[in-house]
């Protein structure tokens, strides 16, 4: 299976801790983690700017498709056997909409936690 590329904000302490937890899980070798706060611009690809990458979680599927927000987490969970049950929950009626709403609320709070960079 080709790798899923995960773009995260390493200047956000909560985001960095979450990614560190993902890295320790079985299946993490199928994920490539890129810290969008400090990587070279070319590591983001031509269709993802640093401000956009830092605005929310993004993943790039092996086919090049970018996915962002709560849906990006479902993509990550699908690759991690211990969290695959969360990806399955994603398909429950109304849950994607509710998850995206909750994630957007979190993003508003996250601005206060992010270290300047």
N, CA, C and O atoms as a GROMACS GRO file, in nm:
protein
  468
    1UNK      N    1   0.084  -0.117   0.000
    1UNK     CA    2   0.000   0.000   0.000
    1UNK      C    3   0.089   0.125   0.000
    1UNK      O    4   0.186   0.133   0.076
    2UNK      N    5   0.057   0.219  -0.085
    2UNK     CA    6   0.133   0.343  -0.090
    2UNK      C    7   0.103   0.429   0.032
    2UNK      O    8  -0.002   0.416   0.094
    3UNK      N    9   0.196   0.517   0.064
    3UNK     CA   10   0.183   0.597   0.185
    3UNK      C   11   0.081   0.710   0.169
    3UNK      O   12   0.062   0.766   0.061
    4UNK      N   13   0.019   0.740   0.281
    4UNK     CA   14  -0.068   0.857   0.295
    4UNK      C   15   0.021   0.965   0.356
    4UNK      O   16   0.087   0.941   0.457
    5UNK      N   17   0.023   1.084   0.297
    5UNK     CA   18   0.104   1.193   0.350
    5UNK      C   19   0.018   1.278   0.441
    5UNK      O   20  -0.089   1.324   0.401
    6UNK      N   21   0.064   1.300   0.563
    6UNK     CA   22  -0.009   1.376   0.664
    6UNK      C   23   0.064   1.508   0.686
    6UNK      O   24   0.181   1.509   0.725
    7UNK      N   25  -0.004   1.618   0.661
    7UNK     CA   26   0.050   1.752   0.685
    7UNK      C   27  -0.010   1.802   0.815
    7UNK      O   28  -0.132   1.811   0.828
    8UNK      N   29   0.076   1.835   0.910
    8UNK     CA   30   0.026   1.879   1.040
    8UNK      C   31   0.103   2.002   1.085
    8UNK      O   32   0.207   2.035   1.030
    9UNK      N   33   0.051   2.069   1.185
    9UNK     CA   34   0.111   2.191   1.239
    9UNK      C   35   0.194   2.157   1.361
    9UNK      O   36   0.141   2.144   1.471
   10UNK      N   37   0.324   2.143   1.342
   10UNK     CA   38   0.414   2.109   1.451
   10UNK      C   39   0.430   2.221   1.553
   10UNK      O   40   0.483   2.197   1.662
   11UNK      N   41   0.385   2.342   1.521
   11UNK     CA   42   0.390   2.453   1.616
   11UNK      C   43   0.270   2.452   1.709
   11UNK      O   44   0.262   2.533   1.802
   12UNK      N   45   0.178   2.363   1.686
   12UNK     CA   46   0.062   2.345   1.774
   12UNK      C   47   0.095   2.229   1.868
   12UNK      O   48   0.106   2.115   1.823
   13UNK      N   49   0.112   2.256   1.999
   13UNK     CA   50   0.151   2.148   2.091
   13UNK      C   51   0.054   2.029   2.090
   13UNK      O   52   0.098   1.914   2.096
   14UNK      N   53  -0.074   2.054   2.083
   14UNK     CA   54  -0.171   1.945   2.081
   14UNK      C   55  -0.158   1.863   1.952
   14UNK      O   56  -0.163   1.740   1.955
   15UNK      N   57  -0.143   1.932   1.840
   15UNK     CA   58  -0.128   1.864   1.711
   15UNK      C   59  -0.002   1.778   1.710
   15UNK      O   60  -0.003   1.664   1.663
   16UNK      N   61   0.108   1.834   1.761
   16UNK     CA   62   0.235   1.761   1.764
   16UNK      C   63   0.223   1.637   1.853
   16UNK      O   64   0.278   1.532   1.819
   17UNK      N   65   0.154   1.648   1.966
   17UNK     CA   66   0.136   1.531   2.054
   17UNK      C   67   0.051   1.424   1.986
   17UNK      O   68   0.080   1.305   1.997
   18UNK      N   69  -0.053   1.468   1.916
   18UNK     CA   70  -0.138   1.371   1.847
   18UNK      C   71  -0.060   1.297   1.739
   18UNK      O   72  -0.072   1.175   1.727
   19UNK      N   73   0.018   1.368   1.662
   19UNK     CA   74   0.098   1.304   1.557
   19UNK      C   75   0.201   1.211   1.620
   19UNK      O   76   0.226   1.102   1.567
   20UNK      N   77   0.261   1.251   1.731
   20UNK     CA   78   0.356   1.163   1.800
   20UNK      C   79   0.288   1.033   1.842
   20UNK      O   80   0.348   0.926   1.834
   21UNK      N   81   0.164   1.043   1.887
   21UNK     CA   82   0.089   0.923   1.926
   21UNK      C   83   0.062   0.835   1.803
   21UNK      O   84   0.075   0.713   1.810
   22UNK      N   85   0.024   0.896   1.691
   22UNK     CA   86   0.002   0.819   1.568
   22UNK      C   87   0.130   0.747   1.526
   22UNK      O   88   0.124   0.632   1.483
   23UNK      N   89   0.243   0.814   1.536
   23UNK     CA   90   0.372   0.755   1.493
   23UNK      C   91   0.407   0.628   1.569
   23UNK      O   92   0.478   0.542   1.518
   24UNK      N   93   0.358   0.617   1.692
   24UNK     CA   94   0.390   0.500   1.776
   24UNK      C   95   0.298   0.381   1.748
   24UNK      O   96   0.324   0.271   1.797
   25UNK      N   97   0.193   0.400   1.672
   25UNK     CA   98   0.095   0.294   1.650
   25UNK      C   99   0.136   0.200   1.537
   25UNK      O  100   0.202   0.241   1.442
   26UNK      N  101   0.096   0.073   1.549
   26UNK     CA  102   0.116  -0.019   1.437
   26UNK      C  103   0.046   0.038   1.313
   26UNK      O  104  -0.066   0.088   1.321
   27UNK      N  105   0.111   0.028   1.201
   27UNK     CA  106   0.056   0.080   1.076
   27UNK      C  107   0.108   0.218   1.040
   27UNK      O  108   0.088   0.266   0.929
   28UNK      N  109   0.176   0.284   1.135
   28UNK     CA  110   0.226   0.420   1.110
   28UNK      C  111   0.329   0.425   0.998
   28UNK      O  112   0.351   0.531   0.939
   29UNK      N  113   0.392   0.312   0.967
   29UNK     CA  114   0.489   0.310   0.858
   29UNK      C  115   0.420   0.338   0.724
   29UNK      O  116   0.488   0.367   0.625
   30UNK      N  117   0.289   0.329   0.718
   30UNK     CA  118   0.213   0.362   0.597
   30UNK      C  119   0.175   0.508   0.588
   30UNK      O  120   0.104   0.549   0.496
   31UNK      N  121   0.225   0.588   0.683
   31UNK     CA  122   0.198   0.731   0.684
   31UNK      C  123   0.330   0.807   0.676
   31UNK      O  124   0.428   0.769   0.739
   32UNK      N  125   0.331   0.913   0.600
   32UNK     CA  126   0.446   1.003   0.596
   32UNK      C  127   0.401   1.134   0.660
   32UNK      O  128   0.306   1.196   0.613
   33UNK      N  129   0.469   1.175   0.766
   33UNK     CA  130   0.431   1.294   0.839
   33UNK      C  131   0.519   1.412   0.798
   33UNK      O  132   0.641   1.402   0.798
   34UNK      N  133   0.455   1.522   0.764
   34UNK     CA  134   0.527   1.643   0.726
   34UNK      C  135   0.478   1.757   0.813
   34UNK      O  136   0.360   1.791   0.816
   35UNK      N  137   0.573   1.817   0.886
   35UNK     CA  138   0.543   1.931   0.971
   35UNK      C  139   0.534   2.055   0.882
   35UNK      O  140   0.636   2.109   0.839
   36UNK      N  141   0.413   2.099   0.856
   36UNK     CA  142   0.391   2.212   0.766
   36UNK      C  143   0.443   2.344   0.822
   36UNK      O  144   0.458   2.441   0.748
   37UNK      N  145   0.470   2.348   0.952
   37UNK     CA  146   0.521   2.472   1.010
   37UNK      C  147   0.669   2.493   0.985
   37UNK      O  148   0.719   2.605   0.997
   38UNK      N  149   0.741   2.387   0.949
   38UNK     CA  150   0.886   2.402   0.935
   38UNK      C  151   0.946   2.334   0.812
   38UNK      O  152   1.066   2.343   0.790
   39UNK      N  153   0.866   2.266   0.732
   39UNK     CA  154   0.921   2.196   0.616
   39UNK      C  155   0.951   2.294   0.503
   39UNK      O  156   0.897   2.405   0.501
   40UNK      N  157   1.037   2.255   0.408
   40UNK     CA  158   1.057   2.338   0.289
   40UNK      C  159   0.924   2.347   0.212
   40UNK      O  160   0.845   2.252   0.212
   41UNK      N  161   0.900   2.457   0.147
   41UNK     CA  162   0.773   2.479   0.075
   41UNK      C  163   0.746   2.369  -0.026
   41UNK      O  164   0.630   2.330  -0.047
   42UNK      N  165   0.852   2.318  -0.091
   42UNK     CA  166   0.830   2.215  -0.193
   42UNK      C  167   0.778   2.084  -0.134
   42UNK      O  168   0.720   2.003  -0.206
   43UNK      N  169   0.798   2.061  -0.004
   43UNK     CA  170   0.747   1.940   0.060
   43UNK      C  171   0.594   1.940   0.068
   43UNK      O  172   0.533   1.835   0.086
   44UNK      N  173   0.534   2.058   0.054
   44UNK     CA  174   0.388   2.068   0.059
   44UNK      C  175   0.324   2.035  -0.075
   44UNK      O  176   0.205   2.004  -0.081
   45UNK      N  177   0.400   2.042  -0.180
   45UNK     CA  178   0.345   2.018  -0.313
   45UNK      C  179   0.296   2.148  -0.374
   45UNK      O  180   0.280   2.248  -0.304
   46UNK      N  181   0.271   2.147  -0.504
   46UNK     CA  182   0.235   2.271  -0.574
   46UNK      C  183   0.094   2.322  -0.542
   46UNK      O  184   0.065   2.440  -0.565
   47UNK      N  185   0.009   2.237  -0.490
   47UNK     CA  186  -0.131   2.276  -0.468
   47UNK      C  187  -0.167   2.296  -0.322
   47UNK      O  188  -0.285   2.301  -0.288
   48UNK      N  189  -0.065   2.307  -0.234
   48UNK     CA  190  -0.091   2.328  -0.092
   48UNK      C  191   0.005   2.435  -0.040
   48UNK      O  192   0.125   2.411  -0.028
   49UNK      N  193  -0.049   2.551  -0.009
   49UNK     CA  194   0.035   2.658   0.045
   49UNK      C  195   0.054   2.637   0.195
   49UNK      O  196  -0.025   2.568   0.259
   50UNK      N  197   0.158   2.697   0.251
   50UNK     CA  198   0.183   2.684   0.394
   50UNK      C  199   0.065   2.738   0.476
   50UNK      O  200   0.022   2.671   0.570
   51UNK      N  201   0.011   2.858   0.446
   51UNK     CA  202  -0.102   2.906   0.526
   51UNK      C  203  -0.222   2.810   0.525
   51UNK      O  204  -0.287   2.790   0.627
   52UNK      N  205  -0.250   2.752   0.410
   52UNK     CA  206  -0.362   2.657   0.402
   52UNK      C  207  -0.327   2.530   0.479
   52UNK      O  208  -0.410   2.476   0.552
   53UNK      N  209  -0.204   2.482   0.462
   53UNK     CA  210  -0.162   2.360   0.532
   53UNK      C  211  -0.170   2.378   0.683
   53UNK      O  212  -0.203   2.284   0.755
   54UNK      N  213  -0.141   2.497   0.732
   54UNK     CA  214  -0.143   2.523   0.876
   54UNK      C  215  -0.283   2.554   0.928
   54UNK      O  216  -0.305   2.557   1.049
   55UNK      N  217  -0.376   2.576   0.839
   55UNK     CA  218  -0.511   2.612   0.882
   55UNK      C  219  -0.592   2.494   0.935
   55UNK      O  220  -0.688   2.513   1.009
   56UNK      N  221  -0.555   2.373   0.896
   56UNK     CA  222  -0.629   2.252   0.936
   56UNK      C  223  -0.545   2.130   0.898
   56UNK      O  224  -0.446   2.141   0.826
   57UNK      N  225  -0.585   2.015   0.949
   57UNK     CA  226  -0.519   1.890   0.912
   57UNK      C  227  -0.546   1.861   0.765
   57UNK      O  228  -0.659   1.875   0.717
   58UNK      N  229  -0.442   1.822   0.695
   58UNK     CA  230  -0.454   1.782   0.554
   58UNK      C  231  -0.381   1.650   0.535
   58UNK      O  232  -0.281   1.622   0.601
   59UNK      N  233  -0.432   1.569   0.445
   59UNK     CA  234  -0.363   1.449   0.402
   59UNK      C  235  -0.367   1.444   0.250
   59UNK      O  236  -0.459   1.496   0.186
   60UNK      N  237  -0.265   1.381   0.195
   60UNK     CA  238  -0.261   1.359   0.050
   60UNK      C  239  -0.265   1.209   0.028
   60UNK      O  240  -0.178   1.135   0.074
   61UNK      N  241  -0.367   1.166  -0.043
   61UNK     CA  242  -0.379   1.024  -0.077
   61UNK      C  243  -0.271   0.989  -0.179
   61UNK      O  244  -0.216   1.077  -0.244
   62UNK      N  245  -0.241   0.860  -0.192
   62UNK     CA  246  -0.139   0.819  -0.290
   62UNK      C  247  -0.168   0.866  -0.433
   62UNK      O  248  -0.076   0.882  -0.512
   63UNK      N  249  -0.296   0.887  -0.466
   63UNK     CA  250  -0.329   0.934  -0.601
   63UNK      C  251  -0.313   1.085  -0.616
   63UNK      O  252  -0.338   1.140  -0.723
   64UNK      N  253  -0.270   1.154  -0.508
   64UNK     CA  254  -0.246   1.298  -0.513
   64UNK      C  255  -0.360   1.383  -0.462
   64UNK      O  256  -0.345   1.504  -0.446
   65UNK      N  257  -0.475   1.322  -0.436
   65UNK     CA  258  -0.590   1.396  -0.388
   65UNK      C  259  -0.565   1.448  -0.247
   65UNK      O  260  -0.519   1.375  -0.160
   66UNK      N  261  -0.595   1.576  -0.226
   66UNK     CA  262  -0.586   1.636  -0.093
   66UNK      C  263  -0.720   1.624  -0.022
   66UNK      O  264  -0.826   1.645  -0.081
   67UNK      N  265  -0.714   1.590   0.106
   67UNK     CA  266  -0.832   1.582   0.190
   67UNK      C  267  -0.801   1.662   0.316
   67UNK      O  268  -0.690   1.655   0.368
   68UNK      N  269  -0.898   1.740   0.364
   68UNK     CA  270  -0.871   1.824   0.481
   68UNK      C  271  -0.983   1.814   0.584
   68UNK      O  272  -1.089   1.757   0.559
   69UNK      N  273  -0.954   1.872   0.700
   69UNK     CA  274  -1.052   1.878   0.807
   69UNK      C  275  -1.076   1.742   0.871
   69UNK      O  276  -0.986   1.658   0.875
   70UNK      N  277  -1.195   1.723   0.923
   70UNK     CA  278  -1.229   1.599   0.993
   70UNK      C  279  -1.212   1.477   0.903
   70UNK      O  280  -1.174   1.370   0.950
   71UNK      N  281  -1.240   1.492   0.776
   71UNK     CA  282  -1.225   1.380   0.682
   71UNK      C  283  -1.080   1.331   0.677
   71UNK      O  284  -1.055   1.212   0.656
   72UNK      N  285  -0.984   1.422   0.696
   72UNK     CA  286  -0.842   1.383   0.696
   72UNK      C  287  -0.814   1.285   0.810
   72UNK      O  288  -0.736   1.192   0.793
   73UNK      N  289  -0.877   1.307   0.925
   73UNK     CA  290  -0.857   1.215   1.037
   73UNK      C  291  -0.910   1.076   1.002
   73UNK      O  292  -0.847   0.976   1.035
   74UNK      N  293  -1.025   1.069   0.937
   74UNK     CA  294  -1.080   0.939   0.897
   74UNK      C  295  -0.985   0.866   0.804
   74UNK      O  296  -0.972   0.744   0.811
   75UNK      N  297  -0.917   0.940   0.716
   75UNK     CA  298  -0.818   0.881   0.626
   75UNK      C  299  -0.701   0.823   0.705
   75UNK      O  300  -0.652   0.714   0.675
   76UNK      N  301  -0.656   0.896   0.807
   76UNK     CA  302  -0.546   0.849   0.892
   76UNK      C  303  -0.590   0.723   0.968
   76UNK      O  304  -0.519   0.623   0.968
   77UNK      N  305  -0.705   0.730   1.031
   77UNK     CA  306  -0.755   0.617   1.111
   77UNK      C  307  -0.769   0.491   1.028
   77UNK      O  308  -0.746   0.381   1.078
   78UNK      N  309  -0.808   0.506   0.902
   78UNK     CA  310  -0.824   0.391   0.813
   78UNK      C  311  -0.693   0.316   0.795
   78UNK      O  312  -0.693   0.196   0.772
   79UNK      N  313  -0.580   0.387   0.804
   79UNK     CA  314  -0.448   0.326   0.785
   79UNK      C  315  -0.390   0.266   0.912
   79UNK      O  316  -0.291   0.193   0.905
   80UNK      N  317  -0.449   0.295   1.026
   80UNK     CA  318  -0.396   0.247   1.154
   80UNK      C  319  -0.488   0.140   1.211
   80UNK      O  320  -0.599   0.172   1.255
   81UNK      N  321  -0.446   0.013   1.210
   81UNK     CA  322  -0.534  -0.096   1.251
   81UNK      C  323  -0.604  -0.074   1.386
   81UNK      O  324  -0.721  -0.109   1.400
   82UNK      N  325  -0.535  -0.019   1.483
   82UNK     CA  326  -0.596   0.002   1.614
   82UNK      C  327  -0.701   0.111   1.618
   82UNK      O  328  -0.779   0.120   1.713
   83UNK      N  329  -0.704   0.194   1.514
   83UNK     CA  330  -0.803   0.303   1.507
   83UNK      C  331  -0.902   0.287   1.392
   83UNK      O  332  -0.985   0.373   1.368
   84UNK      N  333  -0.891   0.176   1.323
   84UNK     CA  334  -0.978   0.154   1.206
   84UNK      C  335  -1.126   0.159   1.244
   84UNK      O  336  -1.210   0.195   1.161
   85UNK      N  337  -1.157   0.123   1.368
   85UNK     CA  338  -1.297   0.127   1.413
   85UNK      C  339  -1.350   0.271   1.409
   85UNK      O  340  -1.469   0.292   1.384
   86UNK      N  341  -1.263   0.370   1.433
   86UNK     CA  342  -1.307   0.509   1.422
   86UNK      C  343  -1.339   0.545   1.278
   86UNK      O  344  -1.435   0.618   1.252
   87UNK      N  345  -1.261   0.494   1.185
   87UNK     CA  346  -1.288   0.518   1.043
   87UNK      C  347  -1.420   0.455   1.003
   87UNK      O  348  -1.494   0.511   0.921
   88UNK      N  349  -1.451   0.339   1.060
   88UNK     CA  350  -1.580   0.275   1.030
   88UNK      C  351  -1.695   0.357   1.086
   88UNK      O  352  -1.800   0.369   1.023
   89UNK      N  353  -1.676   0.412   1.205
   89UNK     CA  354  -1.779   0.499   1.265
   89UNK      C  355  -1.809   0.620   1.178
   89UNK      O  356  -1.920   0.672   1.178
   90UNK      N  357  -1.708   0.664   1.105
   90UNK     CA  358  -1.719   0.780   1.018
   90UNK      C  359  -1.841   0.769   0.925
   90UNK      O  360  -1.899   0.870   0.887
   91UNK      N  361  -1.878   0.647   0.890
   91UNK     CA  362  -1.985   0.626   0.794
   91UNK      C  363  -2.124   0.626   0.858
   91UNK      O  364  -2.224   0.609   0.788
   92UNK      N  365  -2.131   0.645   0.988
   92UNK     CA  366  -2.261   0.651   1.055
   92UNK      C  367  -2.336   0.775   1.006
   92UNK      O  368  -2.276   0.881   0.986
   93UNK      N  369  -2.466   0.762   0.986
   93UNK     CA  370  -2.545   0.877   0.936
   93UNK      C  371  -2.525   1.002   1.022
   93UNK      O  372  -2.538   0.998   1.145
   94UNK      N  373  -2.493   1.112   0.956
   94UNK     CA  374  -2.477   1.240   1.022
   94UNK      C  375  -2.342   1.263   1.088
   94UNK      O  376  -2.307   1.377   1.120
   95UNK      N  377  -2.265   1.157   1.108
   95UNK     CA  378  -2.138   1.174   1.180
   95UNK      C  379  -2.035   1.258   1.104
   95UNK      O  380  -1.970   1.341   1.168
   96UNK      N  381  -2.017   1.242   0.974
   96UNK     CA  382  -1.920   1.328   0.906
   96UNK      C  383  -1.953   1.478   0.924
   96UNK      O  384  -1.863   1.559   0.947
   97UNK      N  385  -2.077   1.512   0.913
   97UNK     CA  386  -2.119   1.651   0.929
   97UNK      C  387  -2.091   1.699   1.072
   97UNK      O  388  -2.037   1.809   1.091
   98UNK      N  389  -2.127   1.618   1.170
   98UNK     CA  390  -2.106   1.654   1.310
   98UNK      C  391  -1.957   1.662   1.343
   98UNK      O  392  -1.913   1.753   1.414
   99UNK      N  393  -1.879   1.569   1.291
   99UNK     CA  394  -1.734   1.570   1.315
   99UNK      C  395  -1.670   1.695   1.256
   99UNK      O  396  -1.584   1.756   1.319
  100UNK      N  397  -1.711   1.733   1.137
  100UNK     CA  398  -1.656   1.853   1.074
  100UNK      C  399  -1.694   1.978   1.154
  100UNK      O  400  -1.612   2.068   1.171
  101UNK      N  401  -1.814   1.983   1.203
  101UNK     CA  402  -1.859   2.095   1.286
  101UNK      C  403  -1.775   2.104   1.413
  101UNK      O  404  -1.730   2.213   1.451
  102UNK      N  405  -1.753   1.992   1.479
  102UNK     CA  406  -1.672   1.988   1.601
  102UNK      C  407  -1.527   2.026   1.571
  102UNK      O  408  -1.465   2.098   1.648
  103UNK      N  409  -1.474   1.978   1.459
  103UNK     CA  410  -1.336   2.010   1.423
  103UNK      C  411  -1.319   2.159   1.396
  103UNK      O  412  -1.220   2.219   1.438
  104UNK      N  413  -1.414   2.218   1.329
  104UNK     CA  414  -1.406   2.362   1.302
  104UNK      C  415  -1.411   2.442   1.432
  104UNK      O  416  -1.345   2.546   1.444
  105UNK      N  417  -1.488   2.396   1.528
  105UNK     CA  418  -1.492   2.462   1.660
  105UNK      C  419  -1.356   2.448   1.728
  105UNK      O  420  -1.304   2.544   1.786
  106UNK      N  421  -1.297   2.330   1.720
  106UNK     CA  422  -1.164   2.307   1.777
  106UNK      C  423  -1.061   2.401   1.713
  106UNK      O  424  -0.976   2.456   1.783
  107UNK      N  425  -1.069   2.419   1.581
  107UNK     CA  426  -0.972   2.504   1.512
  107UNK      C  427  -0.974   2.647   1.564
  107UNK      O  428  -0.870   2.714   1.567
  108UNK      N  429  -1.088   2.694   1.605
  108UNK     CA  430  -1.097   2.829   1.662
  108UNK      C  431  -1.019   2.836   1.793
  108UNK      O  432  -0.951   2.935   1.820
  109UNK      N  433  -1.030   2.732   1.875
  109UNK     CA  434  -0.957   2.727   2.002
  109UNK      C  435  -0.807   2.706   1.981
  109UNK      O  436  -0.725   2.760   2.055
  110UNK      N  437  -0.774   2.629   1.881
  110UNK     CA  438  -0.634   2.593   1.855
  110UNK      C  439  -0.547   2.715   1.830
  110UNK      O  440  -0.429   2.714   1.863
  111UNK      N  441  -0.603   2.819   1.773
  111UNK     CA  442  -0.524   2.940   1.745
  111UNK      C  443  -0.458   2.993   1.872
  111UNK      O  444  -0.346   3.043   1.867
  112UNK      N  445  -0.526   2.981   1.985
  112UNK     CA  446  -0.472   3.031   2.113
  112UNK      C  447  -0.357   2.944   2.164
  112UNK      O  448  -0.271   2.993   2.236
  113UNK      N  449  -0.353   2.816   2.126
  113UNK     CA  450  -0.250   2.724   2.174
  113UNK      C  451  -0.127   2.723   2.086
  113UNK      O  452  -0.020   2.680   2.129
  114UNK      N  453  -0.141   2.768   1.964
  114UNK     CA  454  -0.031   2.757   1.868
  114UNK      C  455   0.084   2.849   1.906
  114UNK      O  456   0.064   2.966   1.939
  115UNK      N  457   0.206   2.795   1.903
  115UNK     CA  458   0.325   2.876   1.929
  115UNK      C  459   0.353   2.962   1.807
  115UNK      O  460   0.342   2.915   1.694
  116UNK      N  461   0.390   3.088   1.828
  116UNK     CA  462   0.423   3.172   1.711
  116UNK      C  463   0.540   3.112   1.634
  116UNK      O  464   0.632   3.055   1.693
  117UNK      N  465   0.535   3.125   1.504
  117UNK     CA  466   0.645   3.067   1.426
  117UNK      C  467   0.654   3.119   1.289
  117UNK      O  468   0.742   3.078   1.214
   0.00000   0.00000   0.00000
